[in-house]
């Protein structure tokens, strides 16, 4: 899903590109790049698997909106989608920089992180002396919603996921500043 949102370089080739025996399914979606409400995705695989999945999908939801599929087909077959992705990537580049600058300024005494190559998030590792559950509760009471890593993976207890994809640049800066104030206590 984040393949189209790589910022600094082309993304690595998908696993499906190396599949010599038809064992890999390739899944894609427009939910992160165009519109989450569009509900359009695709899957590439062997004919027998695709036929079975198509049958299961039809049984579960009776098919997707024809209008949505036509809109997606138009976007994907024209240069609209590529132009849109260029704008999205540029915005993500700006947002990532603002977020990283705020992290450097306010959170470096309390956490570490890597610079993501794309996507919408930065995984921040809170230093062990701070408990993420307590941080989550204090942040929530200050109108800051954190995504603790434990909701994504069992062993991600000291991580939080900071999104730079949707909040305004000011909200990102203020949120990270407020987070640092909570950690000082």
VMD Tcl script that draws the C-alpha trace (Angstrom):
set ca {
  {0.00 0.00 0.00}
  {2.86 2.40 0.65}
  {4.79 1.42 -2.47}
  {3.68 4.60 -4.28}
  {4.55 6.81 -1.29}
  {8.33 6.40 -1.31}
  {9.79 9.88 -1.03}
  {13.54 9.91 -1.64}
  {14.12 7.12 -4.12}
  {12.23 4.55 -6.13}
  {10.85 1.78 -3.93}
  {12.33 -1.70 -3.97}
  {10.83 -4.09 -6.48}
  {7.87 -6.02 -5.13}
  {8.33 -9.66 -4.18}
  {5.97 -10.59 -7.01}
  {8.58 -9.35 -9.52}
  {10.84 -12.23 -8.41}
  {8.11 -14.88 -8.26}
  {9.08 -17.60 -10.73}
  {6.47 -20.15 -9.69}
  {3.27 -18.17 -9.12}
  {3.39 -18.52 -5.34}
  {3.24 -14.81 -4.48}
  {0.13 -12.64 -4.44}
  {0.59 -8.96 -5.24}
  {-1.91 -6.68 -3.53}
  {-2.43 -2.96 -4.17}
  {-4.88 -0.25 -3.25}
  {-5.73 3.38 -3.84}
  {-6.72 3.89 -0.20}
  {-3.51 5.63 0.92}
  {-2.71 7.47 -2.30}
  {-6.04 8.63 -3.71}
  {-8.99 8.17 -1.39}
  {-9.71 5.77 1.42}
  {-13.42 5.98 0.66}
  {-12.94 4.81 -2.92}
  {-12.46 1.22 -1.70}
  {-10.57 0.12 -4.81}
  {-7.78 -2.40 -4.70}
  {-6.35 -5.19 -6.79}
  {-4.64 -8.50 -6.48}
  {-2.35 -10.31 -8.93}
  {-1.82 -14.03 -8.67}
  {-2.37 -17.36 -10.33}
  {-5.67 -17.77 -12.17}
  {-6.98 -20.46 -9.82}
  {-6.36 -18.33 -6.73}
  {-7.83 -15.19 -8.32}
  {-10.94 -17.09 -9.43}
  {-11.48 -18.42 -5.91}
  {-10.92 -15.00 -4.33}
  {-13.28 -13.36 -6.83}
  {-15.95 -15.91 -5.92}
  {-15.45 -15.26 -2.19}
  {-15.61 -11.50 -2.73}
  {-18.82 -11.76 -4.71}
  {-20.38 -13.91 -1.99}
  {-19.38 -11.45 0.73}
  {-20.17 -8.04 -0.79}
  {-21.81 -8.54 -4.21}
  {-19.12 -6.52 -5.96}
  {-17.69 -3.01 -5.84}
  {-19.27 0.15 -7.17}
  {-19.03 0.30 -10.95}
  {-18.67 4.09 -10.79}
  {-15.72 3.77 -8.37}
  {-14.07 1.22 -10.64}
  {-14.53 3.47 -13.68}
  {-13.03 6.43 -11.82}
  {-10.07 4.33 -10.72}
  {-9.57 2.95 -14.24}
  {-9.53 6.50 -15.66}
  {-7.01 7.71 -13.10}
  {-4.73 4.71 -13.53}
  {-4.80 4.73 -17.34}
  {-4.10 8.47 -17.64}
  {-1.30 10.64 -16.31}
  {-3.63 12.01 -13.58}
  {-2.50 9.43 -11.08}
  {1.23 9.98 -11.65}
  {0.80 13.77 -11.39}
  {-1.23 13.32 -8.22}
  {1.46 11.04 -6.74}
  {4.14 13.64 -7.49}
  {2.16 16.22 -5.48}
  {1.48 13.77 -2.65}
  {5.16 12.82 -2.41}
  {6.21 16.47 -2.33}
  {3.74 17.18 0.49}
  {4.95 14.12 2.38}
  {8.56 15.27 1.97}
  {7.66 18.66 3.53}
  {5.59 17.07 6.30}
  {8.28 14.53 7.13}
  {10.88 17.32 7.41}
  {8.68 19.38 9.73}
  {8.05 16.31 11.87}
  {11.72 15.33 12.01}
  {12.73 18.91 12.87}
  {10.20 18.96 15.72}
  {11.36 15.56 16.93}
  {14.99 16.74 16.91}
  {14.08 19.93 18.73}
  {11.75 18.52 21.38}
  {12.04 14.74 21.72}
  {15.71 13.88 21.20}
  {16.38 13.61 24.98}
  {13.53 11.13 25.35}
  {13.48 9.03 22.19}
  {15.19 7.79 19.04}
  {13.88 7.22 15.52}
  {14.93 6.43 12.00}
  {14.15 8.60 9.00}
  {11.48 6.81 6.96}
  {12.03 6.51 3.22}
  {8.35 7.07 2.58}
  {4.89 6.46 3.88}
  {2.94 8.49 6.41}
  {4.55 7.60 9.76}
  {7.67 7.79 11.88}
  {8.23 5.04 14.42}
  {9.60 6.65 17.58}
  {11.27 4.51 20.26}
  {10.69 5.99 23.68}
  {13.62 5.44 26.04}
  {13.02 2.59 28.51}
  {12.71 4.84 31.56}
  {9.38 6.11 30.19}
  {6.36 3.83 30.11}
  {4.43 4.13 26.84}
  {1.12 3.15 28.44}
  {1.40 6.00 30.94}
  {2.55 8.35 28.18}
  {-0.47 7.35 26.08}
  {-2.85 8.09 28.96}
  {-1.26 11.47 29.77}
  {-1.15 12.45 26.10}
  {-4.79 11.48 25.62}
  {-5.81 13.65 28.58}
  {-4.01 16.53 26.79}
  {-5.92 15.93 23.52}
  {-3.01 14.17 21.81}
  {-3.83 10.80 20.33}
  {-0.83 8.49 20.16}
  {-0.64 5.18 18.41}
  {1.33 2.91 20.73}
  {3.36 0.35 18.84}
  {1.76 -2.47 20.82}
  {-1.46 -2.11 18.82}
  {0.50 -3.01 15.68}
  {2.89 -5.65 16.98}
  {3.18 -7.47 20.27}
  {6.86 -6.63 20.78}
  {6.58 -2.90 20.04}
  {6.00 -1.81 23.63}
  {8.43 1.14 23.68}
  {7.37 2.53 20.31}
  {4.82 5.09 19.26}
  {3.82 5.80 15.70}
  {3.65 9.46 14.74}
  {1.69 10.27 11.61}
  {2.72 13.21 9.48}
  {0.21 12.50 6.74}
  {-2.94 14.24 7.89}
  {-2.44 16.81 10.66}
  {-1.55 20.38 9.74}
  {2.11 21.39 10.04}
  {1.28 23.53 13.08}
  {-0.60 20.65 14.71}
  {2.41 18.39 14.18}
  {4.80 20.88 15.80}
  {2.47 21.67 18.71}
  {1.67 17.99 19.28}
  {5.34 16.99 19.44}
  {6.10 19.94 21.73}
  {3.23 18.94 24.06}
  {4.48 15.37 24.00}
  {7.92 16.56 25.15}
  {6.32 18.54 27.97}
  {4.51 15.40 29.13}
  {7.75 13.42 29.05}
  {9.52 16.08 31.17}
  {7.13 15.47 34.05}
}
mol new
graphics top color blue
foreach p $ca { graphics top sphere $p radius 0.5 }
foreach p [lrange $ca 0 end-1] q [lrange $ca 1 end] { graphics top cylinder $p $q radius 0.2 }
display resetview
